Amino acid sequence: MKKERLPTKDTEDCVVPFHPVPPDELVRYSVMRDPHSERDIAGYVEGQARDETVLHVEKVKQEVVVGDTYEIWDVTTDKGKR
């Protein structure tokens, strides 16, 4: 098990929380949101994992490769990340 280090004088200005942010709070920190696409992705994930409920959907990145657009999504369900 990894041992947590206490902040030192050099690192006390930069604090990384040791606990995850609850899914219902993550929406407050999303800069650019597309509610329609979020619903589409949530519906897709719930259709593929029928025993899970989507709690949070966030678009991480979008890239165009040889003319095709690819999107990367971060999805949190009641059973963890997908």
mmCIF file as gemmi writes it, N, C-alpha and C atoms, coordinates in Angstrom:
data_model
loop_
_atom_site.group_PDB
_atom_site.id
_atom_site.type_symbol
_atom_site.label_atom_id
_atom_site.label_alt_id
_atom_site.label_comp_id
_atom_site.label_asym_id
_atom_site.label_entity_id
_atom_site.label_seq_id
_atom_site.pdbx_PDB_ins_code
_atom_site.Cartn_x
_atom_site.Cartn_y
_atom_site.Cartn_z
_atom_site.occupancy
_atom_site.B_iso_or_equiv
_atom_site.pdbx_formal_charge
_atom_site.auth_seq_id
_atom_site.auth_asym_id
_atom_site.pdbx_PDB_model_num
ATOM 1 N N . MET Axp A 1 ? 0.848 -1.178 0 1 0 ? 1 A 1
ATOM 2 C CA . MET Axp A 1 ? 0 0 0 1 0 ? 1 A 1
ATOM 3 C C . MET Axp A 1 ? 0.892 1.239 0 1 0 ? 1 A 1
ATOM 4 N N . LYS Axp A 2 ? 0.529 2.214 -0.786 1 0 ? 2 A 1
ATOM 5 C CA . LYS Axp A 2 ? 1.312 3.437 -0.906 1 0 ? 2 A 1
ATOM 6 C C . LYS Axp A 2 ? 1.074 4.329 0.308 1 0 ? 2 A 1
ATOM 7 N N . LYS Axp A 3 ? 2.158 4.817 0.873 1 0 ? 3 A 1
ATOM 8 C CA . LYS Axp A 3 ? 2.067 5.669 2.053 1 0 ? 3 A 1
ATOM 9 C C . LYS Axp A 3 ? 1.87 7.122 1.625 1 0 ? 3 A 1
ATOM 10 N N . GLU Axp A 4 ? 0.922 7.807 2.232 1 0 ? 4 A 1
ATOM 11 C CA . GLU Axp A 4 ? 0.657 9.212 1.923 1 0 ? 4 A 1
ATOM 12 C C . GLU Axp A 4 ? 1.726 10.085 2.565 1 0 ? 4 A 1
ATOM 13 N N . ARG Axp A 5 ? 2.212 11.059 1.782 1 0 ? 5 A 1
ATOM 14 C CA . ARG Axp A 5 ? 3.202 11.987 2.318 1 0 ? 5 A 1
ATOM 15 C C . ARG Axp A 5 ? 2.501 13.242 2.809 1 0 ? 5 A 1
ATOM 16 N N . LEU Axp A 6 ? 3.002 13.769 3.899 1 0 ? 6 A 1
ATOM 17 C CA . LEU Axp A 6 ? 2.476 15.024 4.423 1 0 ? 6 A 1
ATOM 18 C C . LEU Axp A 6 ? 3.039 16.177 3.601 1 0 ? 6 A 1
ATOM 19 N N . PRO Axp A 7 ? 2.269 17.261 3.463 1 0 ? 7 A 1
ATOM 20 C CA . PRO Axp A 7 ? 2.767 18.406 2.703 1 0 ? 7 A 1
ATOM 21 C C . PRO Axp A 7 ? 4.024 18.994 3.337 1 0 ? 7 A 1
ATOM 22 N N . THR Axp A 8 ? 4.926 19.443 2.494 1 0 ? 8 A 1
ATOM 23 C CA . THR Axp A 8 ? 6.131 20.115 2.969 1 0 ? 8 A 1
ATOM 24 C C . THR Axp A 8 ? 6.059 21.569 2.541 1 0 ? 8 A 1
ATOM 25 N N . LYS Axp A 9 ? 7.032 22.339 2.94 1 0 ? 9 A 1
ATOM 26 C CA . LYS Axp A 9 ? 7.059 23.759 2.579 1 0 ? 9 A 1
ATOM 27 C C . LYS Axp A 9 ? 7.003 23.938 1.061 1 0 ? 9 A 1
ATOM 28 N N . ASP Axp A 10 ? 7.67 23.067 0.307 1 0 ? 10 A 1
ATOM 29 C CA . ASP Axp A 10 ? 7.706 23.176 -1.152 1 0 ? 10 A 1
ATOM 30 C C . ASP Axp A 10 ? 6.385 22.787 -1.808 1 0 ? 10 A 1
ATOM 31 N N . THR Axp A 11 ? 5.614 21.907 -1.182 1 0 ? 11 A 1
ATOM 32 C CA . THR Axp A 11 ? 4.406 21.385 -1.828 1 0 ? 11 A 1
ATOM 33 C C . THR Axp A 11 ? 3.107 21.845 -1.187 1 0 ? 11 A 1
ATOM 34 N N . GLU Axp A 12 ? 3.159 22.636 -0.125 1 0 ? 12 A 1
ATOM 35 C CA . GLU Axp A 12 ? 1.922 22.962 0.58 1 0 ? 12 A 1
ATOM 36 C C . GLU Axp A 12 ? 0.972 23.839 -0.234 1 0 ? 12 A 1
ATOM 37 N N . ASP Axp A 13 ? 1.454 24.515 -1.285 1 0 ? 13 A 1
ATOM 38 C CA . ASP Axp A 13 ? 0.568 25.321 -2.123 1 0 ? 13 A 1
ATOM 39 C C . ASP Axp A 13 ? -0.22 24.477 -3.118 1 0 ? 13 A 1
ATOM 40 N N . CYS Axp A 14 ? 0.234 23.272 -3.381 1 0 ? 14 A 1
ATOM 41 C CA . CYS Axp A 14 ? -0.417 22.394 -4.353 1 0 ? 14 A 1
ATOM 42 C C . CYS Axp A 14 ? -0.96 21.181 -3.61 1 0 ? 14 A 1
ATOM 43 N N . VAL Axp A 15 ? -2.274 21.127 -3.445 1 0 ? 15 A 1
ATOM 44 C CA . VAL Axp A 15 ? -2.889 20.051 -2.683 1 0 ? 15 A 1
ATOM 45 C C . VAL Axp A 15 ? -3.778 19.226 -3.601 1 0 ? 15 A 1
ATOM 46 N N . VAL Axp A 16 ? -3.519 17.931 -3.654 1 0 ? 16 A 1
ATOM 47 C CA . VAL Axp A 16 ? -4.345 17.011 -4.416 1 0 ? 16 A 1
ATOM 48 C C . VAL Axp A 16 ? -5.184 16.236 -3.407 1 0 ? 16 A 1
ATOM 49 N N . PRO Axp A 17 ? -6.522 16.285 -3.525 1 0 ? 17 A 1
ATOM 50 C CA . PRO Axp A 17 ? -7.355 15.587 -2.549 1 0 ? 17 A 1
ATOM 51 C C . PRO Axp A 17 ? -7.174 14.075 -2.652 1 0 ? 17 A 1
ATOM 52 N N . PHE Axp A 18 ? -7.272 13.405 -1.526 1 0 ? 18 A 1
ATOM 53 C CA . PHE Axp A 18 ? -7.127 11.958 -1.482 1 0 ? 18 A 1
ATOM 54 C C . PHE Axp A 18 ? -8.459 11.246 -1.681 1 0 ? 18 A 1
ATOM 55 N N . HIS Axp A 19 ? -9.548 11.981 -1.713 1 0 ? 19 A 1
ATOM 56 C CA . HIS Axp A 19 ? -10.861 11.384 -1.909 1 0 ? 19 A 1
ATOM 57 C C . HIS Axp A 19 ? -11.443 11.885 -3.236 1 0 ? 19 A 1
ATOM 58 N N . PRO Axp A 20 ? -12.191 11.042 -3.937 1 0 ? 20 A 1
ATOM 59 C CA . PRO Axp A 20 ? -12.783 11.489 -5.206 1 0 ? 20 A 1
ATOM 60 C C . PRO Axp A 20 ? -13.93 12.471 -4.972 1 0 ? 20 A 1
ATOM 61 N N . VAL Axp A 21 ? -14.15 13.332 -5.943 1 0 ? 21 A 1
ATOM 62 C CA . VAL Axp A 21 ? -15.273 14.267 -5.894 1 0 ? 21 A 1
ATOM 63 C C . VAL Axp A 21 ? -16.542 13.475 -6.21 1 0 ? 21 A 1
ATOM 64 N N . PRO Axp A 22 ? -17.618 13.628 -5.427 1 0 ? 22 A 1
ATOM 65 C CA . PRO Axp A 22 ? -18.859 12.904 -5.707 1 0 ? 22 A 1
ATOM 66 C C . PRO Axp A 22 ? -19.382 13.244 -7.11 1 0 ? 22 A 1
ATOM 67 N N . PRO Axp A 23 ? -19.926 12.247 -7.836 1 0 ? 23 A 1
ATOM 68 C CA . PRO Axp A 23 ? -20.4 12.473 -9.202 1 0 ? 23 A 1
ATOM 69 C C . PRO Axp A 23 ? -21.381 13.632 -9.351 1 0 ? 23 A 1
ATOM 70 N N . ASP Axp A 24 ? -22.27 13.825 -8.381 1 0 ? 24 A 1
ATOM 71 C CA . ASP Axp A 24 ? -23.254 14.902 -8.504 1 0 ? 24 A 1
ATOM 72 C C . ASP Axp A 24 ? -22.613 16.285 -8.336 1 0 ? 24 A 1
ATOM 73 N N . GLU Axp A 25 ? -21.387 16.347 -7.814 1 0 ? 25 A 1
ATOM 74 C CA . GLU Axp A 25 ? -20.668 17.614 -7.677 1 0 ? 25 A 1
ATOM 75 C C . GLU Axp A 25 ? -19.799 17.923 -8.899 1 0 ? 25 A 1
ATOM 76 N N . LEU Axp A 26 ? -19.453 16.903 -9.685 1 0 ? 26 A 1
ATOM 77 C CA . LEU Axp A 26 ? -18.549 17.092 -10.825 1 0 ? 26 A 1
ATOM 78 C C . LEU Axp A 26 ? -19.101 18.054 -11.868 1 0 ? 26 A 1
ATOM 79 N N . VAL Axp A 27 ? -20.414 18.118 -12.009 1 0 ? 27 A 1
ATOM 80 C CA . VAL Axp A 27 ? -21.041 18.994 -13.007 1 0 ? 27 A 1
ATOM 81 C C . VAL Axp A 27 ? -20.629 20.445 -12.781 1 0 ? 27 A 1
ATOM 82 N N . ARG Axp A 28 ? -20.432 20.824 -11.542 1 0 ? 28 A 1
ATOM 83 C CA . ARG Axp A 28 ? -20.051 22.203 -11.221 1 0 ? 28 A 1
ATOM 84 C C . ARG Axp A 28 ? -18.685 22.577 -11.783 1 0 ? 28 A 1
ATOM 85 N N . TYR Axp A 29 ? -17.854 21.579 -12.077 1 0 ? 29 A 1
ATOM 86 C CA . TYR Axp A 29 ? -16.488 21.843 -12.525 1 0 ? 29 A 1
ATOM 87 C C . TYR Axp A 29 ? -16.285 21.606 -14.019 1 0 ? 29 A 1
ATOM 88 N N . SER Axp A 30 ? -17.33 21.268 -14.74 1 0 ? 30 A 1
ATOM 89 C CA . SER Axp A 30 ? -17.237 21.056 -16.183 1 0 ? 30 A 1
ATOM 90 C C . SER Axp A 30 ? -17.349 22.401 -16.885 1 0 ? 30 A 1
ATOM 91 N N . VAL Axp A 31 ? -16.345 22.737 -17.672 1 0 ? 31 A 1
ATOM 92 C CA . VAL Axp A 31 ? -16.307 24.04 -18.332 1 0 ? 31 A 1
ATOM 93 C C . VAL Axp A 31 ? -17.271 24.095 -19.513 1 0 ? 31 A 1
ATOM 94 N N . MET Axp A 32 ? -17.105 23.178 -20.454 1 0 ? 32 A 1
ATOM 95 C CA . MET Axp A 32 ? -17.962 23.165 -21.64 1 0 ? 32 A 1
ATOM 96 C C . MET Axp A 32 ? -18.829 21.916 -21.6 1 0 ? 32 A 1
ATOM 97 N N . ARG Axp A 33 ? -20.138 22.115 -21.606 1 0 ? 33 A 1
ATOM 98 C CA . ARG Axp A 33 ? -21.053 20.984 -21.526 1 0 ? 33 A 1
ATOM 99 C C . ARG Axp A 33 ? -21.969 20.967 -22.731 1 0 ? 33 A 1
ATOM 100 N N . ASP Axp A 34 ? -22.358 19.765 -23.134 1 0 ? 34 A 1
ATOM 101 C CA . ASP Axp A 34 ? -23.321 19.555 -24.208 1 0 ? 34 A 1
ATOM 102 C C . ASP Axp A 34 ? -24.365 18.572 -23.672 1 0 ? 34 A 1
ATOM 103 N N . PRO Axp A 35 ? -25.435 19.089 -23.053 1 0 ? 35 A 1
ATOM 104 C CA . PRO Axp A 35 ? -26.424 18.221 -22.41 1 0 ? 35 A 1
ATOM 105 C C . PRO Axp A 35 ? -27.017 17.158 -23.338 1 0 ? 35 A 1
ATOM 106 N N . HIS Axp A 36 ? -27.215 17.487 -24.613 1 0 ? 36 A 1
ATOM 107 C CA . HIS Axp A 36 ? -27.789 16.51 -25.544 1 0 ? 36 A 1
ATOM 108 C C . HIS Axp A 36 ? -26.834 15.337 -25.762 1 0 ? 36 A 1
ATOM 109 N N . SER Axp A 37 ? -25.57 15.626 -25.992 1 0 ? 37 A 1
ATOM 110 C CA . SER Axp A 37 ? -24.576 14.561 -26.176 1 0 ? 37 A 1
ATOM 111 C C . SER Axp A 37 ? -24.384 13.767 -24.889 1 0 ? 37 A 1
ATOM 112 N N . GLU Axp A 38 ? -24.415 14.45 -23.751 1 0 ? 38 A 1
ATOM 113 C CA . GLU Axp A 38 ? -24.279 13.76 -22.467 1 0 ? 38 A 1
ATOM 114 C C . GLU Axp A 38 ? -25.41 12.752 -22.275 1 0 ? 38 A 1
ATOM 115 N N . ARG Axp A 39 ? -26.638 13.154 -22.628 1 0 ? 39 A 1
ATOM 116 C CA . ARG Axp A 39 ? -27.776 12.23 -22.523 1 0 ? 39 A 1
ATOM 117 C C . ARG Axp A 39 ? -27.611 11.051 -23.475 1 0 ? 39 A 1
ATOM 118 N N . ASP Axp A 40 ? -27.121 11.318 -24.692 1 0 ? 40 A 1
ATOM 119 C CA . ASP Axp A 40 ? -26.902 10.238 -25.661 1 0 ? 40 A 1
ATOM 120 C C . ASP Axp A 40 ? -25.883 9.227 -25.14 1 0 ? 40 A 1
ATOM 121 N N . ILE Axp A 41 ? -24.774 9.717 -24.601 1 0 ? 41 A 1
ATOM 122 C CA . ILE Axp A 41 ? -23.732 8.831 -24.077 1 0 ? 41 A 1
ATOM 123 C C . ILE Axp A 41 ? -24.253 8.06 -22.865 1 0 ? 41 A 1
ATOM 124 N N . ALA Axp A 42 ? -24.96 8.741 -21.971 1 0 ? 42 A 1
ATOM 125 C CA . ALA Axp A 42 ? -25.519 8.07 -20.79 1 0 ? 42 A 1
ATOM 126 C C . ALA Axp A 42 ? -26.491 6.975 -21.219 1 0 ? 42 A 1
ATOM 127 N N . GLY Axp A 43 ? -27.334 7.262 -22.2 1 0 ? 43 A 1
ATOM 128 C CA . GLY Axp A 43 ? -28.276 6.261 -22.704 1 0 ? 43 A 1
ATOM 129 C C . GLY Axp A 43 ? -27.57 5.068 -23.312 1 0 ? 43 A 1
ATOM 130 N N . TYR Axp A 44 ? -26.499 5.329 -24.062 1 0 ? 44 A 1
ATOM 131 C CA . TYR Axp A 44 ? -25.727 4.242 -24.666 1 0 ? 44 A 1
ATOM 132 C C . TYR Axp A 44 ? -25.115 3.347 -23.588 1 0 ? 44 A 1
ATOM 133 N N . VAL Axp A 45 ? -24.468 3.962 -22.587 1 0 ? 45 A 1
ATOM 134 C CA . VAL Axp A 45 ? -23.82 3.183 -21.531 1 0 ? 45 A 1
ATOM 135 C C . VAL Axp A 45 ? -24.851 2.382 -20.747 1 0 ? 45 A 1
ATOM 136 N N . GLU Axp A 46 ? -25.979 2.994 -20.413 1 0 ? 46 A 1
ATOM 137 C CA . GLU Axp A 46 ? -27.011 2.272 -19.669 1 0 ? 46 A 1
ATOM 138 C C . GLU Axp A 46 ? -27.616 1.156 -20.516 1 0 ? 46 A 1
ATOM 139 N N . GLY Axp A 47 ? -27.647 1.32 -21.832 1 0 ? 47 A 1
ATOM 140 C CA . GLY Axp A 47 ? -28.13 0.26 -22.715 1 0 ? 47 A 1
ATOM 141 C C . GLY Axp A 47 ? -27.17 -0.912 -22.794 1 0 ? 47 A 1
ATOM 142 N N . GLN Axp A 48 ? -25.875 -0.631 -22.708 1 0 ? 48 A 1
ATOM 143 C CA . GLN Axp A 48 ? -24.862 -1.683 -22.769 1 0 ? 48 A 1
ATOM 144 C C . GLN Axp A 48 ? -24.645 -2.347 -21.407 1 0 ? 48 A 1
ATOM 145 N N . ALA Axp A 49 ? -24.779 -1.59 -20.337 1 0 ? 49 A 1
ATOM 146 C CA . ALA Axp A 49 ? -24.599 -2.11 -18.977 1 0 ? 49 A 1
ATOM 147 C C . ALA Axp A 49 ? -25.928 -1.922 -18.253 1 0 ? 49 A 1
ATOM 148 N N . ARG Axp A 50 ? -26.864 -2.789 -18.542 1 0 ? 50 A 1
ATOM 149 C CA . ARG Axp A 50 ? -28.249 -2.619 -18.079 1 0 ? 50 A 1
ATOM 150 C C . ARG Axp A 50 ? -28.413 -2.611 -16.56 1 0 ? 50 A 1
ATOM 151 N N . ASP Axp A 51 ? -27.473 -3.189 -15.837 1 0 ? 51 A 1
ATOM 152 C CA . ASP Axp A 51 ? -27.593 -3.226 -14.374 1 0 ? 51 A 1
ATOM 153 C C . ASP Axp A 51 ? -26.905 -2.033 -13.704 1 0 ? 51 A 1
ATOM 154 N N . GLU Axp A 52 ? -26.522 -1.019 -14.504 1 0 ? 52 A 1
ATOM 155 C CA . GLU Axp A 52 ? -25.843 0.148 -13.953 1 0 ? 52 A 1
ATOM 156 C C . GLU Axp A 52 ? -26.6 1.427 -14.29 1 0 ? 52 A 1
ATOM 157 N N . THR Axp A 53 ? -26.466 2.412 -13.413 1 0 ? 53 A 1
ATOM 158 C CA . THR Axp A 53 ? -27.069 3.724 -13.623 1 0 ? 53 A 1
ATOM 159 C C . THR Axp A 53 ? -25.956 4.753 -13.768 1 0 ? 53 A 1
ATOM 160 N N . VAL Axp A 54 ? -26.032 5.57 -14.812 1 0 ? 54 A 1
ATOM 161 C CA . VAL Axp A 54 ? -25.022 6.599 -15.043 1 0 ? 54 A 1
ATOM 162 C C . VAL Axp A 54 ? -25.238 7.744 -14.057 1 0 ? 54 A 1
ATOM 163 N N . LEU Axp A 55 ? -24.163 8.123 -13.36 1 0 ? 55 A 1
ATOM 164 C CA . LEU Axp A 55 ? -24.219 9.22 -12.397 1 0 ? 55 A 1
ATOM 165 C C . LEU Axp A 55 ? -23.608 10.502 -12.953 1 0 ? 55 A 1
ATOM 166 N N . HIS Axp A 56 ? -22.601 10.363 -13.827 1 0 ? 56 A 1
ATOM 167 C CA . HIS Axp A 56 ? -21.915 11.541 -14.373 1 0 ? 56 A 1
ATOM 168 C C . HIS Axp A 56 ? -21.31 11.201 -15.727 1 0 ? 56 A 1
ATOM 169 N N . VAL Axp A 57 ? -21.432 12.141 -16.674 1 0 ? 57 A 1
ATOM 170 C CA . VAL Axp A 57 ? -20.846 12.004 -18.01 1 0 ? 57 A 1
ATOM 171 C C . VAL Axp A 57 ? -20.083 13.289 -18.309 1 0 ? 57 A 1
ATOM 172 N N . GLU Axp A 58 ? -18.84 13.139 -18.778 1 0 ? 58 A 1
ATOM 173 C CA . GLU Axp A 58 ? -18.037 14.318 -19.098 1 0 ? 58 A 1
ATOM 174 C C . GLU Axp A 58 ? -17.202 14.051 -20.347 1 0 ? 58 A 1
ATOM 175 N N . LYS Axp A 59 ? -17.288 14.963 -21.293 1 0 ? 59 A 1
ATOM 176 C CA . LYS Axp A 59 ? -16.478 14.851 -22.502 1 0 ? 59 A 1
ATOM 177 C C . LYS Axp A 59 ? -15.05 15.263 -22.16 1 0 ? 59 A 1
ATOM 178 N N . VAL Axp A 60 ? -14.108 14.359 -22.412 1 0 ? 60 A 1
ATOM 179 C CA . VAL Axp A 60 ? -12.718 14.601 -22.065 1 0 ? 60 A 1
ATOM 180 C C . VAL Axp A 60 ? -11.967 15.246 -23.223 1 0 ? 60 A 1
ATOM 181 N N . LYS Axp A 61 ? -12.204 14.742 -24.428 1 0 ? 61 A 1
ATOM 182 C CA . LYS Axp A 61 ? -11.418 15.208 -25.562 1 0 ? 61 A 1
ATOM 183 C C . LYS Axp A 61 ? -12.137 14.901 -26.867 1 0 ? 61 A 1
ATOM 184 N N . GLN Axp A 62 ? -11.834 15.686 -27.881 1 0 ? 62 A 1
ATOM 185 C CA . GLN Axp A 62 ? -12.331 15.439 -29.237 1 0 ? 62 A 1
ATOM 186 C C . GLN Axp A 62 ? -11.177 15.685 -30.199 1 0 ? 62 A 1
ATOM 187 N N . GLU Axp A 63 ? -10.96 14.736 -31.102 1 0 ? 63 A 1
ATOM 188 C CA . GLU Axp A 63 ? -9.895 14.878 -32.09 1 0 ? 63 A 1
ATOM 189 C C . GLU Axp A 63 ? -10.409 14.486 -33.461 1 0 ? 63 A 1
ATOM 190 N N . VAL Axp A 64 ? -9.835 15.099 -34.483 1 0 ? 64 A 1
ATOM 191 C CA . VAL Axp A 64 ? -10.137 14.735 -35.862 1 0 ? 64 A 1
ATOM 192 C C . VAL Axp A 64 ? -8.916 14.011 -36.403 1 0 ? 64 A 1
ATOM 193 N N . VAL Axp A 65 ? -9.13 12.771 -36.853 1 0 ? 65 A 1
ATOM 194 C CA . VAL Axp A 65 ? -8.057 11.952 -37.404 1 0 ? 65 A 1
ATOM 195 C C . VAL Axp A 65 ? -8.443 11.559 -38.819 1 0 ? 65 A 1
ATOM 196 N N . VAL Axp A 66 ? -7.685 11.999 -39.779 1 0 ? 66 A 1
ATOM 197 C CA . VAL Axp A 66 ? -7.917 11.725 -41.2 1 0 ? 66 A 1
ATOM 198 C C . VAL Axp A 66 ? -9.378 12.013 -41.56 1 0 ? 66 A 1
ATOM 199 N N . GLY Axp A 67 ? -9.88 13.136 -41.082 1 0 ? 67 A 1
ATOM 200 C CA . GLY Axp A 67 ? -11.225 13.57 -41.426 1 0 ? 67 A 1
ATOM 201 C C . GLY Axp A 67 ? -12.342 12.99 -40.574 1 0 ? 67 A 1
ATOM 202 N N . ASP Axp A 68 ? -12.046 12.02 -39.71 1 0 ? 68 A 1
ATOM 203 C CA . ASP Axp A 68 ? -13.059 11.432 -38.829 1 0 ? 68 A 1
ATOM 204 C C . ASP Axp A 68 ? -12.924 12.023 -37.427 1 0 ? 68 A 1
ATOM 205 N N . THR Axp A 69 ? -14.061 12.375 -36.814 1 0 ? 69 A 1
ATOM 206 C CA . THR Axp A 69 ? -14.063 12.95 -35.47 1 0 ? 69 A 1
ATOM 207 C C . THR Axp A 69 ? -14.232 11.847 -34.432 1 0 ? 69 A 1
ATOM 208 N N . TYR Axp A 70 ? -13.355 11.838 -33.438 1 0 ? 70 A 1
ATOM 209 C CA . TYR Axp A 70 ? -13.416 10.883 -32.336 1 0 ? 70 A 1
ATOM 210 C C . TYR Axp A 70 ? -13.59 11.65 -31.037 1 0 ? 70 A 1
ATOM 211 N N . GLU Axp A 71 ? -14.479 11.142 -30.174 1 0 ? 71 A 1
ATOM 212 C CA . GLU Axp A 71 ? -14.723 11.762 -28.873 1 0 ? 71 A 1
ATOM 213 C C . GLU Axp A 71 ? -14.367 10.775 -27.771 1 0 ? 71 A 1
ATOM 214 N N . ILE Axp A 72 ? -13.781 11.296 -26.711 1 0 ? 72 A 1
ATOM 215 C CA . ILE Axp A 72 ? -13.446 10.486 -25.545 1 0 ? 72 A 1
ATOM 216 C C . ILE Axp A 72 ? -14.292 10.995 -24.388 1 0 ? 72 A 1
ATOM 217 N N . TRP Axp A 73 ? -15.014 10.07 -23.746 1 0 ? 73 A 1
ATOM 218 C CA . TRP Axp A 73 ? -15.921 10.424 -22.659 1 0 ? 73 A 1
ATOM 219 C C . TRP Axp A 73 ? -15.514 9.709 -21.383 1 0 ? 73 A 1
ATOM 220 N N . ASP Axp A 74 ? -15.685 10.392 -20.264 1 0 ? 74 A 1
ATOM 221 C CA . ASP Axp A 74 ? -15.485 9.815 -18.941 1 0 ? 74 A 1
ATOM 222 C C . ASP Axp A 74 ? -16.875 9.604 -18.354 1 0 ? 74 A 1
ATOM 223 N N . VAL Axp A 75 ? -17.197 8.355 -18.034 1 0 ? 75 A 1
ATOM 224 C CA . VAL Axp A 75 ? -18.53 8.03 -17.527 1 0 ? 75 A 1
ATOM 225 C C . VAL Axp A 75 ? -18.395 7.356 -16.169 1 0 ? 75 A 1
ATOM 226 N N . THR Axp A 76 ? -19.13 7.862 -15.187 1 0 ? 76 A 1
ATOM 227 C CA . THR Axp A 76 ? -19.164 7.26 -13.859 1 0 ? 76 A 1
ATOM 228 C C . THR Axp A 76 ? -20.554 6.682 -13.638 1 0 ? 76 A 1
ATOM 229 N N . THR Axp A 77 ? -20.599 5.408 -13.243 1 0 ? 77 A 1
ATOM 230 C CA . THR Axp A 77 ? -21.879 4.755 -12.948 1 0 ? 77 A 1
ATOM 231 C C . THR Axp A 77 ? -21.939 4.45 -11.452 1 0 ? 77 A 1
ATOM 232 N N . ASP Axp A 78 ? -23.057 3.895 -11.033 1 0 ? 78 A 1
ATOM 233 C CA . ASP Axp A 78 ? -23.186 3.527 -9.623 1 0 ? 78 A 1
ATOM 234 C C . ASP Axp A 78 ? -22.248 2.381 -9.245 1 0 ? 78 A 1
ATOM 235 N N . LYS Axp A 79 ? -21.591 1.772 -10.245 1 0 ? 79 A 1
ATOM 236 C CA . LYS Axp A 79 ? -20.645 0.687 -9.972 1 0 ? 79 A 1
ATOM 237 C C . LYS Axp A 79 ? -19.214 1.075 -10.331 1 0 ? 79 A 1
ATOM 238 N N . GLY Axp A 80 ? -18.964 2.359 -10.555 1 0 ? 80 A 1
ATOM 239 C CA . GLY Axp A 80 ? -17.601 2.819 -10.844 1 0 ? 80 A 1
ATOM 240 C C . GLY Axp A 80 ? -17.487 3.458 -12.213 1 0 ? 80 A 1
ATOM 241 N N . LYS Axp A 81 ? -16.242 3.669 -12.647 1 0 ? 81 A 1
ATOM 242 C CA . LYS Axp A 81 ? -15.98 4.312 -13.946 1 0 ? 81 A 1
ATOM 243 C C . LYS Axp A 81 ? -16.047 3.296 -15.062 1 0 ? 81 A 1
ATOM 244 N N . ARG Axp A 82 ? -16.429 3.768 -16.254 1 0 ? 82 A 1
ATOM 245 C CA . ARG Axp A 82 ? -16.487 2.922 -17.454 1 0 ? 82 A 1
ATOM 246 C C . ARG Axp A 82 ? -15.583 3.47 -18.497 1 0 ? 82 A 1
